[in-house]
Amino acid sequence: MRPPTLAALAQARNDSASPLAPMLCEFLDEFYGALRNGEDGAALIAEEPAPLASHNEHALLGAIGEHLARRWALAIPPWTNDPSRFLSRPYFTSPIEGLKALMIAESPLAFWRRLIFTEAEPLRRARIPEPRAPS
């Protein structure tokens, strides 16, 4: 079963030993499907996700919520600005040393400001919709 909200994703992560990445992919498919169907994507990220055991993953959920809101011109959920959703040390999503400079340069704002360094389109899926123009 796909987590229908970011909060449900956090709960599923806390309830299982499964890695976050596959569950995140399932949530993104739900989120992008809702956008394609004209549903309110903001409702899927509005509820604050429960804290995760991994501080990196906990901060990552803040980045994901903020990034999805920015990317699709939705209201940024207030919970994304909680200080616990930020890292004090850089976290690179790839262990390849040669990619670090590129990830620093390309990381979207929501990730970069949390010291999470990743690729330019970290939440890409095959059926990603076109972003809305900022208002």
Secondary structure per residue as TSV (DSSP state, phi and psi in degrees):
chain	resnum	aa	ss	phi	psi
A	1	M	-	360.0	132.1
A	2	R	-	-77.7	136.6
A	3	P	-	-67.6	122.9
A	4	P	S	-77.6	-16.9
A	5	T	S	-138.1	165.6
A	6	L	H	-65.7	-34.8
A	7	A	H	-64.5	-39.9
A	8	A	H	-66.5	-34.5
A	9	L	H	-60.8	-46.5
A	10	A	H	-61.9	-41.8
A	11	Q	H	-63.6	-43.1
A	12	A	H	-62.8	-39.3
A	13	R	H	-64.4	-42.6
A	14	N	H	-68.2	-28.1
A	15	D	H	-87.5	-7.7
A	16	S	-	-136.9	165.0
A	17	A	-	-94.4	5.6
A	18	S	S	-68.7	149.2
A	19	P	-	-66.5	155.6
A	20	L	H	-67.4	-39.8
A	21	A	H	-53.0	-50.3
A	22	P	H	-64.2	-36.5
A	23	M	H	-67.3	-36.9
A	24	L	H	-63.8	-42.2
A	25	C	H	-58.7	-42.3
A	26	E	H	-63.9	-43.9
A	27	F	H	-62.1	-44.7
A	28	L	H	-61.1	-38.1
A	29	D	H	-61.5	-39.9
A	30	E	H	-64.7	-47.1
A	31	F	H	-61.1	-50.2
A	32	Y	H	-67.1	-34.8
A	33	G	H	-62.8	-41.2
A	34	A	H	-62.7	-42.8
A	35	L	H	-62.6	-43.7
A	36	R	H	-62.5	-31.0
A	37	N	T	-87.2	5.7
A	38	G	T	78.2	14.1
A	39	E	-	-81.2	166.7
A	40	D	-	-81.0	101.6
A	41	G	T	-64.6	-27.9
A	42	A	H	-60.1	-33.5
A	43	A	H	-64.9	-25.3
A	44	L	H	-82.0	-13.2
A	45	I	H	-121.5	-0.3
A	46	A	-	-69.6	-42.0
A	47	E	S	-74.4	134.4
A	48	E	-	-68.3	125.4
A	49	P	-	-68.2	147.3
A	50	A	-	-62.2	153.8
A	51	P	-	-60.0	144.5
A	52	L	-	-105.8	153.1
A	53	A	S	-62.7	-38.7
A	54	S	S	-82.8	121.3
A	55	H	H	-62.2	-36.8
A	56	N	H	-61.0	-45.6
A	57	E	H	-67.5	-37.4
A	58	H	H	-61.0	-46.4
A	59	A	H	-66.6	-37.0
A	60	L	H	-59.2	-39.4
A	61	L	H	-62.9	-35.7
A	62	G	H	-63.1	-43.4
A	63	A	H	-64.1	-41.7
A	64	I	H	-63.5	-47.9
A	65	G	H	-59.3	-46.0
A	66	E	H	-66.5	-44.3
A	67	H	H	-63.1	-44.9
A	68	L	H	-61.3	-40.4
A	69	A	H	-64.1	-47.0
A	70	R	H	-63.6	-44.3
A	71	R	H	-63.9	-34.6
A	72	W	T	-114.9	25.3
A	73	A	T	51.3	48.0
A	74	L	-	-105.4	164.7
A	75	A	-	-65.3	131.7
A	76	I	-	-76.2	121.2
A	77	P	-	-62.3	134.6
A	78	P	G	-58.2	-31.8
A	79	W	G	-61.5	-22.9
A	80	T	G	-66.9	-19.4
A	81	N	G	-94.6	6.1
A	82	D	-	-62.0	133.7
A	83	P	G	-54.8	-26.6
A	84	S	G	-69.4	-13.6
A	85	R	G	-91.1	14.2
A	86	F	S	-123.5	148.3
A	87	L	-	-99.7	154.9
A	88	S	S	-102.6	-10.2
A	89	R	S	-128.4	143.6
A	90	P	-	-60.1	141.9
A	91	Y	E	-126.8	122.2
A	92	F	E	-104.1	131.9
A	93	T	S	-78.6	-6.1
A	94	S	-	-125.6	138.6
A	95	P	-	-81.3	-1.3
A	96	I	-	-75.7	111.3
A	97	E	G	-55.8	-39.8
A	98	G	G	-67.2	-14.1
A	99	L	G	-91.9	-9.7
A	100	K	H	-58.7	-45.6
A	101	A	H	-62.4	-41.2
A	102	L	H	-64.4	-42.5
A	103	M	H	-65.8	-37.8
A	104	I	H	-61.5	-42.5
A	105	A	H	-71.6	-35.2
A	106	E	H	-97.1	-15.5
A	107	S	-	-56.9	131.2
A	108	P	-	-62.3	155.2
A	109	L	H	-50.5	-46.0
A	110	A	H	-59.4	-32.5
A	111	F	H	-84.4	-47.0
A	112	W	H	-57.3	-44.3
A	113	R	T	-70.3	-12.4
A	114	R	T	-98.8	4.9
A	115	L	T	66.0	28.4
A	116	I	E	-103.3	117.9
A	117	F	E	-111.2	128.3
A	118	T	-	-149.2	-169.8
A	119	E	-	-78.1	171.4
A	120	A	S	-64.8	-32.5
A	121	E	S	-126.3	73.5
A	122	P	T	-70.8	-17.5
A	123	L	T	-110.6	30.7
A	124	R	-	-70.4	139.3
A	125	R	-	-138.2	162.8
A	126	A	T	-59.5	-34.6
A	127	R	T	-109.0	37.7
A	128	I	-	-69.2	131.0
A	129	P	-	-77.4	167.0
A	130	E	-	-71.4	139.4
A	131	P	-	-70.6	151.9
A	132	R	-	-77.2	152.0
A	133	A	-	-72.2	138.8
A	134	P	-	-61.1	145.2
A	135	S	-	-98.9	360.0
